[in-house]
Amino acid sequence: MELAEEQRRLELLRTSSSCPTVPSCRGLCGTFNRTLACQCNPACSRYSNCCPDYSTLCSPPTPRRGGPRGPRPPVAWAAGRTTDAQLARLAEELVARDEDSAVGKVDLTLGCSTRTGNRRDCSPLPLFKRVDEALLRRPLYAKLLALYDNYDEDVAVKERVTGVETREEEAFLVEVLKSPVMAETLRFLAAKRLLTGTSAELGAKLRELWFTLYSRGGRILGSSGFEHVFLGEKKAGKVQGLHSWVFLHHLEQRGQVNYLGHWASPDLGPAGRGLSFTFKWGDQQKPFASMLVGPSPALELALYTTCILARGEEPCRLRLGGSPVTVTSHVFQRPGNKRLVASTFMDWK
């Protein structure tokens, strides 16, 4: 699976220039052109034909005079087919609602530019120069961090889930479901009839997709989608998954990972910074790694879950900070139309 993932990513990078892109307001704010598929002028909100990144690039929310910004009004999501433009707009809307975003609270030392799989360490300093510790004490992050000692990194070791660990998982999901990000995600999924629209149903879907244990070989229940993506795993001496900046910071703080260098670091505005890089976890290197540094775990869960429900294993094209990104997912199908996350990750041009 990991080799196939890397091959698919390299193919995506080779063909990205020919991929269709969703419309953008970049350089068009305030203009109207009837030949365009969407608009970037103030009237577009009234006619429901704004481009996906209009609210981010052309109409950023402003604070109330004398007080904090009020809640962002919900979007009237159209029923029917889920288009790339609608997914792109959802991504920008969720970024605007991410109250636990780390953007502006994390500083990186990117170090050198390297290539895929280069074993030479040309970035002697840690990747994370600063992370606001107050952020990590917020309930969402605290409940995420509480899960880290529940998993064995070796997929060949059977996971033994205790009652305490199950309650910790539930506490984390409850916190995620309380977030404005997930509330808007639920409205979108209900409008598109990808879910019926109850918070309980979304919670059950998150448990199924992310926390169901499965085997990556030998019929050993030693893995889950959550562990693979939001932590990381090792199989036969190779690093797999690990697409979460929070867990990478956690390992770096403990001296367990060595950041070697990067080859892409796009600034995605309020969504954070993309990072394509290579690192070593202990003695094992991950040749091709990617993650988005800055979003909360609620935002990542929302985007990845929506892409899986709307696109399955097909490319899920979004916009973050006005720039195109692609989410690629691999899903295990189980009896009873049950789907489990095998892997999911972001790439950028």
C-alpha positions as CSV (number, residue, x, y, z in Angstrom):
1,M,0.0,0.0,0.0
2,E,2.8,2.5,0.9
3,L,4.7,1.8,-2.3
4,A,1.6,2.2,-4.3
5,E,0.9,5.5,-2.4
6,E,4.3,6.9,-3.3
7,Q,4.0,5.8,-7.0
8,R,0.5,7.4,-7.2
9,R,1.9,10.7,-5.7
10,L,4.8,10.8,-8.2
11,E,2.3,10.3,-11.0
12,L,0.1,13.1,-9.6
13,L,3.1,15.4,-9.6
14,R,4.0,14.5,-13.2
15,T,0.4,15.1,-14.5
16,S,-0.7,17.9,-12.2
17,S,-0.2,20.6,-14.9
18,S,-2.8,18.9,-17.1
19,C,-5.4,18.3,-14.3
20,P,-8.5,20.5,-14.5
21,T,-8.6,23.2,-11.9
22,V,-11.6,24.6,-10.1
23,P,-12.4,28.4,-10.7
24,S,-10.6,30.9,-8.6
25,C,-11.0,34.6,-7.7
26,R,-7.2,35.1,-7.6
27,G,-6.7,38.5,-9.4
28,L,-10.4,38.9,-10.2
29,C,-11.9,40.3,-6.9
30,G,-14.6,42.9,-7.6
31,T,-15.0,41.9,-11.3
32,F,-18.0,40.5,-13.2
33,N,-17.7,38.5,-16.4
34,R,-20.8,36.7,-17.7
35,T,-18.6,34.2,-19.6
36,L,-17.1,32.8,-16.4
37,A,-18.6,29.9,-14.5
38,C,-18.5,31.8,-11.2
39,Q,-18.1,35.4,-10.1
40,C,-16.0,37.4,-7.7
41,N,-18.0,40.6,-7.3
42,P,-20.1,41.5,-4.1
43,A,-23.4,40.5,-5.8
44,C,-22.3,36.9,-6.2
45,S,-23.5,36.1,-2.7
46,R,-27.0,37.3,-3.6
47,Y,-27.1,35.2,-6.8
48,S,-25.3,32.1,-5.2
49,N,-22.6,32.0,-8.0
50,C,-19.5,33.0,-6.1
51,C,-16.2,31.2,-6.9
52,P,-15.1,28.7,-4.2
53,D,-12.4,31.0,-2.7
54,Y,-14.4,34.3,-2.9
55,S,-15.0,34.5,0.8
56,T,-11.3,33.9,1.5
57,L,-9.7,36.1,-1.1
58,C,-12.3,38.9,-1.7
59,S,-14.5,39.1,1.3
60,P,-12.6,38.1,4.4
61,P,-14.7,38.4,7.6
62,T,-14.1,41.6,9.6
63,P,-14.3,42.0,13.3
64,R,-17.3,43.7,14.8
65,R,-16.6,47.2,16.0
66,G,-15.6,47.1,19.6
67,G,-15.8,43.3,20.0
68,P,-14.8,40.0,18.6
69,R,-16.0,38.6,15.3
70,G,-19.4,37.0,15.4
71,P,-20.2,33.5,14.1
72,R,-19.9,33.0,10.4
73,P,-23.3,32.6,8.7
74,P,-24.0,29.1,7.3
75,V,-23.8,28.5,3.6
76,A,-26.9,27.4,1.7
77,W,-25.5,24.3,0.1
78,A,-27.2,23.2,-3.0
79,A,-28.6,19.7,-3.3
80,G,-27.6,17.4,-6.1
81,R,-24.3,16.3,-7.5
82,T,-21.2,17.2,-5.6
83,T,-19.0,19.3,-7.9
84,D,-15.3,20.1,-7.6
85,A,-16.2,23.8,-7.2
86,Q,-18.5,23.0,-4.2
87,L,-15.8,20.9,-2.5
88,A,-13.4,23.7,-3.1
89,R,-15.7,26.2,-1.5
90,L,-16.4,23.9,1.4
91,A,-12.7,23.7,2.1
92,E,-12.3,27.4,2.2
93,E,-15.4,27.8,4.4
94,L,-14.1,25.2,6.9
95,V,-10.8,27.0,7.1
96,A,-12.6,30.2,8.0
97,R,-14.4,28.3,10.8
98,D,-11.4,26.5,12.2
99,E,-11.3,28.0,15.7
100,D,-8.5,25.7,16.8
101,S,-6.2,26.5,13.9
102,A,-2.5,26.7,14.6
103,V,-1.8,29.2,11.9
104,G,0.3,32.0,13.4
105,K,1.1,29.8,16.4
106,V,3.6,27.5,14.7
107,D,7.0,28.5,13.2
108,L,9.1,26.2,11.1
109,T,12.8,25.9,10.2
110,L,12.5,24.5,6.7
111,G,16.2,24.2,6.3
112,C,17.6,22.8,3.0
113,S,15.9,21.8,-0.3
114,T,16.4,18.1,-1.0
115,R,14.9,15.4,-3.1
116,T,12.7,12.3,-2.5
117,G,14.3,9.7,-0.4
118,N,17.7,11.6,0.0
119,R,19.3,10.0,3.1
120,R,21.6,13.0,3.7
121,D,20.6,15.2,6.6
122,C,21.1,18.7,5.2
123,S,18.7,20.3,7.8
124,P,20.5,19.9,11.2
125,L,17.9,22.0,13.1
126,P,14.5,20.6,14.2
127,L,11.6,21.3,11.8
128,F,9.5,23.0,14.6
129,K,11.1,26.2,15.8
130,R,8.1,27.2,17.9
131,V,4.7,25.8,18.8
132,D,2.4,27.8,21.1
133,E,2.0,25.5,24.1
134,A,-1.3,27.1,25.1
135,L,-2.7,25.8,21.8
136,L,-1.8,22.2,22.8
137,R,-3.7,22.7,26.1
138,R,-7.0,23.4,24.3
139,P,-9.5,20.6,24.8
140,L,-9.3,19.4,21.1
141,Y,-5.6,19.0,21.2
142,A,-5.4,17.7,24.7
143,K,-7.8,14.9,23.8
144,L,-5.9,14.2,20.7
145,L,-2.6,13.9,22.6
146,A,-4.3,11.6,25.1
147,L,-4.6,9.0,22.3
148,Y,-1.0,8.8,21.4
149,D,0.0,6.2,24.0
150,N,-2.9,3.9,23.0
151,Y,-1.2,2.5,19.9
152,D,1.8,0.3,19.0
153,E,3.6,1.7,16.0
154,D,4.3,-1.8,14.7
155,V,1.4,-3.1,12.5
156,A,2.5,-6.7,13.3
157,V,1.5,-6.2,17.0
158,K,-2.1,-6.7,17.8
159,E,-3.7,-3.6,19.3
160,R,-5.3,-4.2,22.7
161,V,-8.0,-1.6,23.3
162,T,-8.9,-1.0,27.0
163,G,-12.0,0.6,28.3
164,V,-10.0,3.7,29.2
165,E,-8.7,3.9,25.7
166,T,-12.3,3.6,24.2
167,R,-13.5,6.4,26.5
168,E,-10.5,8.6,25.3
169,E,-11.5,8.0,21.7
170,E,-15.1,8.9,22.5
171,A,-14.0,12.1,24.3
172,F,-11.9,13.1,21.3
173,L,-14.8,12.5,18.8
174,V,-17.2,14.4,21.1
175,E,-14.8,17.4,21.0
176,V,-14.5,17.1,17.2
177,L,-18.2,17.0,16.7
178,K,-18.7,20.2,18.8
179,S,-16.5,22.2,16.5
180,P,-17.9,24.7,14.0
181,V,-15.9,23.0,11.3
182,M,-17.7,19.7,11.8
183,A,-21.1,21.4,12.2
184,E,-20.7,23.0,8.7
185,T,-19.4,19.7,7.3
186,L,-22.5,17.9,8.5
187,R,-24.7,20.5,6.8
188,F,-22.8,20.0,3.5
189,L,-23.0,16.2,3.7
190,A,-26.7,16.3,4.5
191,A,-27.4,18.7,1.6
192,K,-25.5,16.3,-0.7
193,R,-27.4,13.3,0.8
194,L,-24.1,11.7,1.7
195,L,-25.5,11.5,5.3
196,T,-29.0,12.1,6.6
197,G,-27.9,15.0,8.7
198,T,-27.7,14.0,12.4
199,S,-24.6,14.5,14.6
200,A,-25.0,10.9,15.9
201,E,-24.9,9.5,12.4
202,L,-21.7,11.6,11.6
203,G,-20.1,10.4,14.9
204,A,-20.9,6.8,14.0
205,K,-19.4,7.3,10.5
206,L,-16.2,8.8,11.9
207,R,-15.8,5.8,14.3
208,E,-16.3,3.4,11.5
209,L,-14.0,5.0,9.0
210,W,-11.2,6.0,11.4
211,F,-11.2,3.8,14.5
212,T,-12.2,0.4,13.3
213,L,-9.2,-2.0,13.7
214,Y,-8.0,-4.0,10.7
215,S,-5.1,-6.0,9.5
216,R,-2.3,-4.9,7.2
217,G,-1.0,-8.5,7.0
218,G,-1.1,-11.8,8.8
219,R,-4.7,-11.2,10.0
220,I,-3.3,-9.2,12.9
221,L,-5.6,-6.4,14.0
222,G,-2.8,-3.9,14.4
223,S,-3.9,-0.9,12.4
224,S,-6.6,1.7,11.9
225,G,-7.2,4.7,9.7
226,F,-6.7,7.1,12.6
227,E,-3.4,5.5,13.6
228,H,-2.1,5.4,10.1
229,V,-2.9,9.1,9.2
230,F,-2.9,10.9,12.5
231,L,0.0,9.1,14.1
232,G,2.1,6.8,12.0
233,E,3.1,3.2,11.7
234,K,6.0,0.9,10.8
235,K,5.7,-2.2,8.7
236,A,8.7,-4.5,7.9
237,G,11.1,-1.7,8.9
238,K,9.4,1.0,6.8
239,V,7.5,4.1,8.0
240,Q,3.9,4.4,6.8
241,G,1.3,7.1,7.1
242,L,2.1,9.9,9.5
243,H,0.4,12.9,7.9
244,S,-0.3,14.9,11.1
245,W,1.9,17.9,12.1
246,V,0.8,17.5,15.7
247,F,2.2,14.0,16.0
248,L,5.4,14.9,14.1
249,H,5.9,17.7,16.6
250,H,5.2,15.2,19.4
251,L,7.9,12.8,18.1
252,E,10.4,15.6,17.5
253,Q,10.0,16.9,21.0
254,R,10.9,13.4,22.2
255,G,13.9,13.2,20.0
256,Q,12.4,10.3,18.0
257,V,12.4,11.8,14.5
258,N,15.0,13.6,12.4
259,Y,13.8,16.0,9.8
260,L,16.1,15.7,6.7
261,G,14.8,18.4,4.3
262,H,12.0,19.3,2.0
263,W,11.3,19.9,-1.7
264,A,7.9,21.8,-1.5
265,S,6.5,24.2,1.1
266,P,3.6,26.1,-0.4
267,D,2.0,28.9,1.6
268,L,-1.7,28.1,1.7
269,G,-2.8,31.3,3.5
270,P,-5.2,30.8,6.4
271,A,-5.1,27.0,5.9
272,G,-1.4,26.8,6.9
273,R,1.7,25.6,5.0
274,G,2.0,22.5,2.8
275,L,5.1,20.5,3.3
276,S,6.6,17.8,1.1
277,F,9.6,16.4,2.8
278,T,11.6,13.3,4.0
279,F,12.4,12.3,7.6
280,K,13.6,9.4,9.7
281,W,11.6,7.9,12.6
282,G,14.2,6.1,14.6
283,D,16.3,4.2,12.0
284,Q,13.6,4.0,9.4
285,Q,13.2,6.7,6.7
286,K,10.0,7.9,5.0
287,P,11.2,8.9,1.5
288,F,8.1,10.9,0.5
289,A,6.1,12.5,3.2
290,S,3.5,15.3,3.1
291,M,1.3,17.1,5.6
292,L,-0.4,20.4,6.1
293,V,1.0,22.3,9.0
294,G,-1.5,24.5,10.8
295,P,-5.0,23.0,10.6
296,S,-6.7,21.6,13.6
297,P,-7.4,17.9,13.7
298,A,-11.1,18.7,13.4
299,L,-10.4,20.4,10.1
300,E,-8.3,17.5,8.7
301,L,-10.9,14.9,9.8
302,A,-13.6,17.0,8.1
303,L,-11.8,17.4,4.8
304,Y,-10.6,13.8,4.6
305,T,-14.0,12.3,5.6
306,T,-15.9,14.5,3.1
307,C,-13.5,13.6,0.3
308,I,-13.9,9.9,1.1
309,L,-17.7,10.1,1.2
310,A,-18.0,12.3,-1.9
311,R,-15.1,10.9,-4.1
312,G,-14.1,7.5,-2.6
313,E,-10.7,6.7,-4.1
314,E,-11.0,9.2,-6.9
315,P,-8.9,12.5,-6.6
316,C,-10.7,15.1,-4.5
317,R,-9.8,18.5,-5.7
318,L,-10.0,21.4,-3.3
319,R,-8.7,24.9,-2.9
320,L,-6.9,26.2,0.2
321,G,-5.9,29.8,0.4
322,G,-6.8,30.1,-3.2
323,S,-4.3,27.4,-4.3
324,P,-5.3,24.0,-5.6
325,V,-4.7,20.9,-3.5
326,T,-5.6,17.3,-4.1
327,V,-6.6,14.7,-1.5
328,T,-5.9,11.1,-2.4
329,S,-7.6,8.4,-0.4
330,H,-7.3,4.6,-0.2
331,V,-10.2,2.7,1.3
332,F,-10.7,-0.8,2.5
333,Q,-14.2,-2.2,1.6
334,R,-15.8,-4.6,4.1
335,P,-19.1,-6.5,4.1
336,G,-22.2,-4.5,4.6
337,N,-21.0,-1.6,2.6
338,K,-18.6,-0.8,5.4
339,R,-15.6,1.4,4.5
340,L,-12.4,1.8,6.5
341,V,-9.6,4.4,5.8
342,A,-6.5,2.8,4.6
343,S,-4.7,6.1,3.9
344,T,-5.4,9.7,2.9
345,F,-3.1,12.6,2.3
346,M,-2.8,15.9,0.5
347,D,-0.6,17.0,-2.4
348,W,0.0,20.3,-4.1
349,K,1.5,21.5,-7.4
